[in-house]
C-alpha cells in the first residue's frame, strides 16, 4: 500500500508551502485503508492481504524512473503480487494478481483514506472530493453526500461497463484506466464512504472519507493509473480522454471558451493576471458596439421621458389589476414604437456581463493553471480571494463611478438607490465569499474600461438638455 504520493511540481496551502502529498495519512490510519490496497469479496482474506508484510523486488533501495518495483506476499493459501512501472509522466502501470490455493480470484485495487490537498481551508477538503466513473463517454461523479457505507456492496457485487474510474478533488485526480488498446467498458467499480474523526473547535467530529475501488473481469488485473493535476491539455491527450474531469459547471458553454481564450493569451502574456486584463479589454471592445446602441437608446428614452411620465400620471389613480393599466401600457409602447426604442435595449450590455462573470468564475476556480498563479504585489493566487480586500474596494469604487457616469433611462429614486447600493454589495460579497481575485481583476478592469468608454460617449453624443420648468404664477 502507498503511504505517500507527492507531486513535486505542486505545493500545498500550508504556511510555509510544502510539496503536495495527495495521500491523507491520518484518515488512512484511522480507517485502516491506504491507496492501492487490495479489494476482495471475502473480508477476512482482504484484511489478511492488506495487513501482510510484502517482499519487495526492485533494482535498488531508491528507484529512479524509468523503474519497476514488485511486491509479493503469501500466507501459504492466499498469494498477492503487485507490480508497478514508473516513467517520467504522471501515469503508472500497475498489475495485480491474486490467487487462492493456486487459483486466480477476482481482486481489485482501491484508493482508500481520502485524496487531494489536505491544507485547503474554504471549503474543507472533503467538500471538494468526489469519486467518479465514466460509462459510454459520460462521467458520473459522487460527492460524499451521495455515497453510502461499504455495507451496500455484497460479496461479488461490482458495477461493470466502466471506461475509467477514479477519485478527485478540485485540482487533482487519481484515475484508473485500462491498458492501452483495451476495449471500452472493461472496468468494474465500487464506491463508498468510511468515517474518521477530525478536530473541530477542540472536539472530535466525524468526517466522511470517500473511497473507490476498481476491478476487471480479466485477471490478473492490468491498469494504467494517472495521479496528477487536472491539466486540461494533458488530460485530453489521455486514452480515453480525461478532460471531462475539468468541470466548468452548467455555464460550460461560456466558461470553457473563456478558459481557452485565456490560455491562448497566456502563450503571449506569461503572467495570468495580465492575461485576464487583456481578455477583459478584448471582451469589452467586442461589446462596445452594444454599449453605443444602449447609450443611444438611453438618450431616446430620456427625450420621451416627460411624455411617458405624463401618460403614467393620467393612469396613476388606477390599481395594477385595473384594465385601464393595460391601456396605459399600450400608450407607452406606442411612444416607444414611434421613436424606435427597444425598452430593454439599455440593459443588454449589463445583462451580457453577468454570464461572463459567472463563466469566468468557474474557469478561474476550477482549473489547475490558475491555482497559485500570481499577478503582482500582494496578489499571489488568482484563484483565491484577495487577502487584504484591496481589489474588492477598488472594484466597488470603480463600479460606483461608472454607474454615476452612465445616464439612466428614468429618474426613478429607487432605481438610483439600487445603482448606488449594487457596487457596495458587490465589494462586500468579494470580502465575505472567497471569490477568486482573478474575477475581481476582470470586474475592476471592465469598470475602468467602461469609464473610459462612457467619457467618449458623453462627449460624442451629449445628453439632451433637461426641459425648463414653467414658472409658477397666473397665466397671461
C-alpha positions as CSV (number, residue, x, y, z in Angstrom):
1,X,0.0,0.0,0.0
2,X,1.1,3.6,-0.7
3,X,1.9,5.8,2.3
4,X,2.8,8.9,0.4
5,X,2.3,10.2,-3.2
6,X,4.0,13.6,-3.7
7,X,3.6,15.8,-6.8
8,X,6.9,17.6,-6.9
9,X,5.7,20.4,-9.2
10,X,3.0,21.5,-6.9
11,X,2.8,23.0,-3.4
12,X,0.0,22.7,-0.8
13,X,-1.6,25.7,1.0
14,X,0.4,25.2,4.2
15,X,2.5,28.1,5.6
16,X,5.2,27.7,4.6
17,X,4.2,25.7,1.5
18,X,5.2,22.1,1.2
19,X,5.4,19.6,-1.7
20,X,1.8,18.4,-2.2
21,X,1.0,14.9,-1.0
22,X,-2.3,13.6,-2.2
23,X,-2.4,10.8,0.4
24,X,-4.2,11.5,3.7
25,X,-2.2,9.6,6.3
26,X,-4.3,10.3,9.4
27,X,-7.6,9.3,7.6
28,X,-5.9,6.2,6.2
29,X,-4.6,5.3,9.6
30,X,-8.0,5.7,11.3
31,X,-9.9,3.9,8.5
32,X,-7.3,1.2,8.1
33,X,-7.1,1.7,4.3
34,X,-4.5,3.1,2.1
35,X,-4.1,3.8,-1.7
36,X,-3.6,0.7,-3.8
37,X,-5.0,-1.6,-1.1
38,X,-6.4,-4.9,-2.4
39,X,-10.1,-5.3,-2.5
40,X,-11.5,-8.9,-2.3
41,X,-15.0,-10.3,-2.0
42,X,-14.0,-12.1,1.3
43,X,-13.4,-9.6,4.1
44,X,-11.1,-11.9,6.0
45,X,-8.9,-12.6,3.0
46,X,-8.9,-8.9,2.2
47,X,-7.8,-7.9,5.7
48,X,-5.0,-10.6,5.6
49,X,-3.8,-9.3,2.2
50,X,-3.7,-5.7,3.3
51,X,-2.0,-6.4,6.7
52,X,0.7,-8.7,5.4
53,X,4.4,-7.9,5.2
54,X,5.2,-7.8,1.5
55,X,8.6,-8.7,0.0
56,X,9.9,-6.0,-2.3
57,X,11.7,-6.9,-5.5
58,X,13.3,-3.9,-7.2
59,X,16.6,-2.7,-8.7
60,X,17.7,-1.0,-5.5
61,X,16.6,0.8,-2.4
62,X,16.0,4.1,-4.3
63,X,14.3,4.0,-7.7
64,X,14.8,6.5,-10.5
65,X,12.4,6.5,-13.4
66,X,12.1,4.5,-15.6
67,X,11.9,1.8,-13.0
68,X,9.9,-1.2,-11.8
69,X,9.0,-2.4,-8.4
70,X,7.2,-5.6,-7.4
71,X,5.6,-6.5,-4.1
72,X,4.8,-10.1,-3.1
73,X,3.0,-11.7,-0.2
74,X,1.6,-15.1,0.6
75,X,0.4,-16.9,3.7
76,X,0.5,-20.3,2.0
77,X,-3.1,-20.2,0.8
78,X,-3.6,-16.6,-0.4
79,X,-1.0,-15.1,-2.7
80,X,-0.9,-11.4,-3.8
81,X,1.5,-9.8,-6.3
82,X,1.6,-6.1,-7.3
83,X,3.9,-4.8,-10.0
84,X,4.5,-1.1,-10.6
85,X,6.2,0.5,-13.6
86,X,7.2,4.2,-13.2
87,X,8.3,6.5,-16.0
88,X,8.7,10.3,-16.3
89,X,4.9,11.0,-16.5
90,X,2.0,11.1,-14.1
91,X,0.9,7.6,-15.4
92,X,2.0,4.4,-13.6
93,X,1.4,1.0,-14.9
94,X,0.1,-1.4,-12.3
95,X,-0.5,-5.2,-12.5
96,X,-2.2,-7.1,-9.6
97,X,-2.6,-10.8,-9.3
98,X,-4.5,-12.6,-6.5
99,X,-4.5,-16.4,-6.2
100,X,-6.2,-18.6,-3.6
101,X,-4.7,-22.1,-3.3
102,X,-3.1,-21.5,-6.6
103,X,-6.3,-20.5,-8.5
104,X,-6.8,-16.9,-9.7
105,X,-9.7,-15.0,-7.9
106,X,-11.2,-11.6,-8.6
107,X,-9.1,-8.9,-7.0
108,X,-9.4,-5.2,-7.3
109,X,-7.3,-2.2,-6.2
110,X,-8.7,0.8,-4.3
111,X,-7.8,4.3,-3.4
112,X,-8.7,4.5,0.3
113,X,-8.2,7.0,3.0
114,X,-9.2,10.2,1.1
115,X,-7.5,12.1,-1.6
116,X,-6.1,15.5,-2.6
117,X,-4.8,18.7,-0.9
118,X,-5.4,18.5,2.8
119,X,-4.5,22.1,3.5
120,X,-7.2,24.0,1.7
121,X,-9.5,25.9,4.1
122,X,-12.5,27.0,2.2
123,X,-14.3,24.8,1.7
124,X,-12.9,22.0,3.8
125,X,-11.1,19.3,1.7
126,X,-13.8,16.6,1.9
127,X,-16.3,19.0,0.3
128,X,-14.3,19.1,-3.0
129,X,-13.6,15.3,-3.2
130,X,-15.7,13.1,-5.5
131,X,-15.5,9.6,-6.7
132,X,-16.4,9.1,-10.3
133,X,-16.6,6.7,-13.3
134,X,-17.1,7.1,-17.0
135,X,-19.6,4.9,-18.9
136,X,-20.5,5.4,-22.5
137,X,-18.5,8.6,-22.7
138,X,-20.4,10.3,-19.8
139,X,-18.8,11.0,-16.4
140,X,-20.9,10.3,-13.3
141,X,-19.4,11.8,-10.1
142,X,-20.4,11.2,-6.4
143,X,-19.8,13.6,-3.6
144,X,-19.7,12.2,-0.1
145,X,-23.4,13.1,0.4
146,X,-24.2,10.6,-2.4
147,X,-22.1,7.8,-1.1
148,X,-23.3,5.0,1.2
149,X,-21.4,2.8,3.5
150,X,-19.4,-0.3,2.4
151,X,-22.3,-2.4,3.6
152,X,-24.2,-1.7,0.3
153,X,-21.6,-3.9,-1.6
154,X,-22.3,-7.5,-1.0
155,X,-19.8,-10.3,-2.0
156,X,-19.0,-10.2,-5.7
157,X,-21.1,-7.0,-6.3
158,X,-19.4,-4.7,-8.7
159,X,-20.7,-2.2,-11.3
160,X,-19.3,-3.1,-14.7
161,X,-19.1,-1.4,-18.1
162,X,-16.8,1.5,-17.0
163,X,-14.3,3.2,-19.2
164,X,-12.3,4.7,-16.3
165,X,-12.8,5.1,-12.6
166,X,-11.3,7.4,-10.0
167,X,-11.3,10.0,-7.2
168,X,-10.7,13.7,-7.4
169,X,-10.6,17.0,-5.6
170,X,-10.8,20.4,-7.3
171,X,-7.4,20.4,-8.9
172,X,-6.0,16.8,-8.8
173,X,-7.2,13.3,-9.6
174,X,-6.3,9.6,-9.4
175,X,-7.8,7.9,-12.4
176,X,-7.7,4.1,-13.0
177,X,-7.7,3.3,-16.7
178,X,-7.4,0.0,-18.7
179,X,-4.3,-0.8,-20.6
180,X,-3.8,0.9,-24.0
181,X,-5.6,-0.9,-26.7
182,X,-8.3,-2.3,-24.4
183,X,-11.9,-2.2,-25.4
184,X,-14.0,0.4,-23.7
185,X,-16.2,-0.6,-20.8
186,X,-13.9,-3.3,-19.4
187,X,-13.6,-1.9,-15.8
188,X,-15.8,-2.6,-12.7
189,X,-16.1,-0.3,-9.7
190,X,-17.3,0.2,-6.2
191,X,-17.6,3.5,-4.4
192,X,-18.5,4.1,-0.7
193,X,-17.5,6.2,2.3
194,X,-15.9,5.5,5.6
195,X,-15.6,7.8,8.6
196,X,-12.8,9.3,10.6
197,X,-12.6,12.0,13.3
198,X,-11.2,15.5,12.9
199,X,-10.8,18.2,15.4
200,X,-13.4,21.0,15.2
201,X,-13.3,23.6,17.9
202,X,-11.3,21.2,20.1
203,X,-13.7,18.3,19.7
204,X,-13.6,15.1,17.8
205,X,-16.1,15.4,14.9
206,X,-16.9,12.6,12.4
207,X,-16.0,13.4,8.8
208,X,-16.7,11.2,5.7
209,X,-13.9,9.7,3.7
210,X,-14.8,8.9,0.0
211,X,-13.4,5.6,-1.2
212,X,-13.2,4.0,-4.7
213,X,-12.2,0.6,-6.0
214,X,-11.7,-0.8,-9.4
215,X,-11.5,-4.4,-10.8
216,X,-11.8,-6.1,-14.1
217,X,-13.3,-9.3,-15.4
218,X,-9.9,-10.1,-16.8
219,X,-7.4,-11.5,-14.3
220,X,-4.7,-10.6,-13.5
221,X,-5.7,-7.0,-13.2
222,X,-3.8,-4.7,-15.5
223,X,-4.2,-0.9,-15.1
224,X,-2.8,2.5,-16.0
225,X,-3.2,4.9,-13.1
226,X,-2.9,8.7,-13.7
227,X,-2.2,10.5,-10.4
228,X,-1.6,14.2,-11.0
229,X,-3.1,17.6,-11.9
230,X,-6.3,18.1,-13.8
231,X,-4.4,19.9,-16.6
232,X,-6.9,20.2,-19.5
233,X,-4.4,19.6,-22.3
234,X,-2.6,16.7,-20.5
235,X,-5.9,15.0,-19.7
236,X,-7.2,15.5,-23.2
237,X,-4.2,13.5,-24.5
238,X,-5.0,10.5,-22.4
239,X,-6.6,7.4,-23.9
240,X,-9.5,7.6,-23.2
241,X,-9.6,11.4,-22.8
242,X,-10.0,12.6,-19.2
243,X,-10.5,16.4,-19.9
244,X,-14.2,16.0,-18.9
245,X,-12.9,15.9,-15.3
246,X,-12.3,19.7,-15.6
247,X,-15.8,20.7,-14.5
248,X,-16.9,24.1,-15.8
249,X,-20.4,23.7,-14.3
250,X,-23.8,24.4,-16.0
251,X,-22.2,27.5,-17.7
252,X,-19.7,25.3,-19.5
253,X,-20.6,26.9,-22.9
254,X,-19.3,30.2,-21.6
255,X,-16.7,29.1,-19.1
256,X,-14.8,26.8,-21.4
257,X,-14.3,29.3,-24.3
258,X,-13.2,31.9,-21.8
259,X,-10.7,29.4,-20.3
260,X,-9.3,28.5,-23.7
261,X,-9.1,32.2,-24.7
262,X,-7.2,32.9,-21.5
263,X,-4.8,30.1,-22.2
264,X,-4.2,31.3,-25.7
265,X,-3.4,34.8,-24.4
266,X,-1.1,33.3,-21.8
267,X,1.1,32.0,-24.6
268,X,2.0,35.6,-25.4
269,X,1.4,37.1,-21.9
270,X,3.2,34.8,-19.4
271,X,1.5,36.4,-16.4
272,X,-2.0,35.1,-15.8
273,X,-3.2,38.3,-14.2
274,X,-2.2,40.5,-17.2
275,X,-3.7,37.8,-19.4
276,X,-7.0,38.4,-17.6
277,X,-6.6,42.1,-18.1
278,X,-6.0,41.5,-21.8
279,X,-9.1,39.2,-22.0
280,X,-11.2,41.9,-20.3
281,X,-10.1,44.5,-22.9
282,X,-10.9,42.2,-25.8
283,X,-14.4,41.4,-24.4
284,X,-15.2,45.0,-23.7
285,X,-14.2,46.1,-27.1
286,X,-16.3,43.4,-28.6
287,X,-19.3,44.6,-26.5
288,X,-18.6,48.3,-27.3
289,X,-21.0,48.5,-30.3
290,X,-23.8,47.2,-28.0
291,X,-22.8,49.8,-25.4
292,X,-23.1,52.5,-28.1
293,X,-26.5,51.2,-29.1
294,X,-27.6,51.0,-25.4
295,X,-26.4,54.6,-24.9
296,X,-28.4,55.9,-27.9
297,X,-31.5,54.0,-26.5
298,X,-31.0,55.8,-23.2
299,X,-30.8,59.2,-24.9
300,X,-34.1,58.5,-26.8
301,X,-35.8,57.3,-23.6
302,X,-34.7,60.4,-21.7
303,X,-36.0,62.5,-24.6
304,X,-39.5,61.0,-24.3
305,X,-39.4,60.7,-20.5
306,X,-41.7,63.7,-19.9
307,X,-44.2,62.3,-22.3
308,X,-44.1,58.9,-20.7
309,X,-44.4,60.4,-17.2
310,X,-47.4,62.4,-18.4
311,X,-49.1,59.2,-19.6
312,X,-48.3,57.5,-16.3
313,X,-49.7,60.4,-14.3
314,X,-53.1,60.1,-16.1
315,X,-53.4,56.5,-15.1
316,X,-51.8,56.6,-11.6
317,X,-55.2,56.5,-9.8
318,X,-55.9,53.0,-11.2
319,X,-54.9,49.8,-9.5
320,X,-52.4,47.5,-11.1
321,X,-55.1,44.9,-11.9
322,X,-57.3,47.5,-13.4
323,X,-57.9,47.1,-17.2
324,X,-57.1,50.8,-17.6
325,X,-53.4,49.9,-16.8
326,X,-53.3,47.8,-20.0
327,X,-54.4,50.9,-21.9
328,X,-51.5,52.9,-20.3
329,X,-49.0,50.2,-21.3
330,X,-50.4,50.4,-24.9
331,X,-49.9,54.2,-25.0
332,X,-46.3,53.8,-23.5
333,X,-45.4,51.2,-26.1
334,X,-46.9,53.3,-28.9
335,X,-44.5,56.1,-27.9
336,X,-41.6,53.7,-27.9
337,X,-42.6,52.3,-31.3
338,X,-42.9,55.8,-32.7
339,X,-39.4,56.7,-31.6
340,X,-37.9,53.3,-32.5
341,X,-37.0,52.5,-28.9
342,X,-36.4,49.0,-27.5
343,X,-37.2,49.3,-23.8
344,X,-34.7,46.6,-22.8
345,X,-32.0,47.8,-25.2
346,X,-30.3,49.9,-22.5
347,X,-29.8,46.9,-20.3
348,X,-28.2,44.5,-22.9
349,X,-24.5,45.2,-22.1
350,X,-25.1,44.7,-18.3
351,X,-27.1,41.5,-19.0
352,X,-24.3,40.1,-21.1
353,X,-21.7,40.8,-18.5
354,X,-23.4,38.7,-15.8
355,X,-23.0,35.3,-17.5
356,X,-19.4,36.3,-18.4
357,X,-18.8,36.9,-14.7
358,X,-20.2,33.5,-13.7
359,X,-18.4,31.7,-16.5
360,X,-15.1,33.3,-15.7
361,X,-15.7,32.5,-12.0
362,X,-15.9,28.8,-12.9
363,X,-12.9,29.0,-15.2
364,X,-10.8,30.6,-12.5
365,X,-12.0,28.5,-9.6
366,X,-11.7,25.0,-11.2
367,X,-8.6,25.0,-13.4
368,X,-5.1,23.9,-12.2
369,X,-3.5,26.6,-14.4
370,X,-4.8,29.4,-12.2
371,X,-4.0,27.6,-8.9
372,X,-1.4,29.6,-7.0
373,X,-0.9,31.8,-10.1
374,X,0.4,35.3,-9.0
375,X,-0.3,38.6,-10.6
376,X,1.8,41.2,-8.8
377,X,2.4,42.7,-5.4
378,X,0.1,41.2,-2.8
379,X,-1.9,39.0,-5.3
380,X,-0.1,35.7,-5.1
381,X,-3.0,33.4,-6.0
382,X,-5.6,34.5,-8.6
383,X,-7.8,31.5,-7.8
384,X,-8.1,32.7,-4.1
385,X,-9.6,35.8,-2.6
386,X,-7.7,39.0,-2.1
387,X,-6.2,38.6,1.4
388,X,-6.2,42.4,2.1
389,X,-9.5,43.2,0.3
390,X,-7.8,45.9,-1.8
391,X,-9.2,44.6,-5.1
392,X,-12.8,44.4,-3.9
393,X,-12.6,48.0,-2.6
394,X,-11.2,49.3,-5.9
395,X,-13.7,47.2,-7.8
396,X,-16.6,48.7,-5.8
397,X,-15.3,52.2,-6.2
398,X,-14.9,51.9,-10.0
399,X,-18.3,50.3,-10.4
400,X,-19.9,53.2,-8.5
401,X,-18.1,55.8,-10.6
402,X,-19.1,54.0,-13.8
403,X,-22.7,54.0,-12.7
404,X,-22.6,57.7,-11.8
405,X,-21.3,58.5,-15.3
406,X,-23.8,56.3,-17.1
407,X,-27.1,58.1,-17.9
408,X,-30.2,56.3,-16.6
409,X,-33.3,55.7,-18.6
410,X,-35.6,57.2,-15.9
411,X,-35.3,59.4,-12.9
412,X,-36.7,56.8,-10.5
413,X,-35.3,57.3,-7.0
414,X,-35.5,53.6,-6.2
415,X,-33.5,52.8,-9.4
416,X,-30.9,55.4,-8.5
417,X,-30.6,54.0,-5.0
418,X,-30.2,50.5,-6.4
419,X,-27.4,51.7,-8.7
420,X,-25.6,53.1,-5.6
421,X,-26.1,50.0,-3.5
422,X,-25.0,47.5,-6.1
423,X,-21.3,48.4,-6.1
424,X,-21.2,48.3,-2.3
425,X,-22.9,45.0,-2.3
426,X,-20.5,43.5,-4.9
427,X,-17.5,44.7,-2.9
428,X,-18.9,43.2,0.3
429,X,-19.6,39.8,-1.4
430,X,-16.0,39.6,-2.5
431,X,-14.9,40.3,1.1
432,X,-17.2,37.7,2.7
433,X,-17.3,35.0,0.0
434,X,-13.9,33.6,-1.2
435,X,-14.4,34.6,-4.9
436,X,-11.2,34.3,-7.0
437,X,-9.2,37.6,-7.0
438,X,-8.8,37.0,-10.8
439,X,-12.6,37.7,-11.1
440,X,-12.1,40.9,-9.2
441,X,-9.3,41.8,-11.7
442,X,-11.8,41.2,-14.5
443,X,-14.6,43.3,-13.0
444,X,-12.2,46.1,-11.9
445,X,-10.6,46.3,-15.4
446,X,-14.1,46.1,-17.0
447,X,-15.3,49.0,-14.9
448,X,-12.3,51.1,-15.7
449,X,-12.7,50.4,-19.4
450,X,-16.4,51.3,-19.1
451,X,-15.5,54.6,-17.5
452,X,-13.2,55.5,-20.5
453,X,-15.9,54.4,-23.0
454,X,-18.5,56.4,-21.2
455,X,-16.4,59.5,-21.3
456,X,-16.1,59.1,-25.0
457,X,-19.8,58.5,-25.5
458,X,-20.7,61.5,-23.3
459,X,-18.5,63.7,-25.5
460,X,-19.6,62.3,-28.8
461,X,-23.3,62.2,-28.0
462,X,-24.2,64.8,-25.4
463,X,-27.4,64.2,-23.4
464,X,-30.4,66.3,-24.3
465,X,-30.9,69.4,-22.0
466,X,-33.4,68.9,-19.3
467,X,-36.7,70.7,-20.2
468,X,-37.1,74.0,-18.4
469,X,-39.7,74.0,-15.7
470,X,-42.5,76.6,-16.3
471,X,-42.6,79.4,-13.7
472,X,-45.4,79.3,-11.3
473,X,-47.9,82.1,-11.4
474,X,-51.0,83.4,-13.2
475,X,-51.5,82.6,-16.9
476,X,-51.2,85.6,-19.2
